[in-house]
């Protein structure tokens, strides 16, 4: 049952006049007792197939005419140009229904359900996510997602970064205890990882340039359009590098992802109604830098209630980025606002050498990173300063005890980047099976 012909190839005109065997699913069907027009879909597109009773015979015609939406079928026929949609159709000579859909349980994702969603996602569509994946919009999103992942891997591999994996069960926090998922672990407590970072730093003296694309977990109850409890993280770490070099990699990576989407998924972005000029701007422009203090002044000037020393939540990022035409780096947060692993600025220790990359159009932070606290003396001071117990981080401290060097890295929220570059209304649209504070099925 191997597949030799794809609908996308038929639509390209490369098979005009040829006999093909198409394998796919019924997308739409209409007709009379003598002729049937079946729109067939596969992962590469849709094409109209013309089925005539006098050509295929009574038995085959009745089977194909009775094939409901999402029935899987095999159709053989000749490709012919047409003035109709997509410019090609298939004159069917024979066919077979492979996986029928029962009239008692028709495919539930109807045109009316899609119209009600109006490009978004209702609870009904989320409950039927396993079937909603077949729709054109989700197919498009998943192709965009695939290209984003491919662009991330190619960026790092082209620069000789080594892909490295870390455990998902961990003993301590990276981003803060309030967002840890605690799990029972053979009579002990363990947690689902919030980030690959701490275990990446352990391998930094061995590999020097390393990266991963892996899931991370945050027990956040936030129900914004950009939060998931399980999300995909692209993270990197480099030895002998500081905050500026890490930012340069972050900018180059995001620009590379935007460029690859334009190169590989222009048609999909257009189908979603995305402004290609915007995506092109994100691929080609330099990303400005702004210090935290300047951001606070800007927000306060706009009448936003924010005090120096506070971390900036999404509501403030949204206001700050409303006039951005490209992503901006926000650097040098106060020491009191960031975890112990951020290195204090030697020129002014009340700040740390860190950065967030904020995307425009209201999408907010897509990258967080910086230079790490790399000496044993400083890391112990920072851990004690926060009142964090040392024991879970002894392995992390050892990295500094035995040949510590300046180093840094970042984490990029891949789902957020997919959401931003595709123009999605909600981050759930960009991942096959979204997980948030209310949903763990299907």
Number of C-alpha atoms within 10 A of each C-alpha: 5 5 9 9 13 19 22 16 13 26 20 12 15 11 17 18 13 12 16 21 19 25 24 22 26 22 19 16 18 10 13 10 10 14 16 21 20 25 20 27 24 18 15 14 17 25 23 23 23 18 27 22 18 11 15 16 13 12 10 19 23 15 13 24 22 16 25 19 22 21 21 21 19 18 21 18 21 18 22 17 16 11 8 9 10 16 15 21 26 30 21 24 20 18 20 16 19 14 13 18 17 13 10 6 7 13 14 13 18 11 9 9 14 16 10 12 14 10 13 15 18 14 9 13 18 18 13 15 19 13 14 20 18 17 12 16 16 17 18 23 22 18 16 24 23 13 20 26 17 14 21 21 18 16 17 19 14 8 9 11 20 15 16 18 15 17 10 16 16 20 14 21 20 17 15 12 14 10 17 20 18 16 13 9 10 7 6 8 13 18 19 23 25 27 25 27 21 20 16 25 25 17 17 21 18 10 18 17 24 24 26 24 21 17 19 19 21 23 18 16 13 12 11 11 15 21 21 26 22 19 21 21 23 22 27 28 30 24 19 16 19 19 23 16 17 23 27 11 16 25 22 17 20 24 22 20 25 25 20 19 29 20 11 14 18 15 14 20 21 13 12 16 11 17 13 16 10 13 22 15 16 24 22 14 13 14 20 13 15 15 13 22 15 12 18 21 15 14 17 14 10 11 9 15 10 14 12 15 17 13 15 19 10 15 11 17 19 19 16 22 20 14 11 15 15 20 25 23 23 21 26 22 26 22 21 15 14 20 15 24 21 22 28 24 18 10 8 12 12 14 22 29 25 30 26 26 24 24 27 21 16 18 26 26 26 21 25 21 24 28 29 25 26 22 18 18 12 16 20 16 13 20 17 13 11 12 9 15 11 13 11 13 15 10 14 19 21 13 20 21 13 11 11 18 17 17 25 31 29 25 24 23 21 25 24 29 24 26 24 23 23 26 18 20 16 17 22 22 23 25 21 16 16 20 18 19 15 9 13 10 12 11
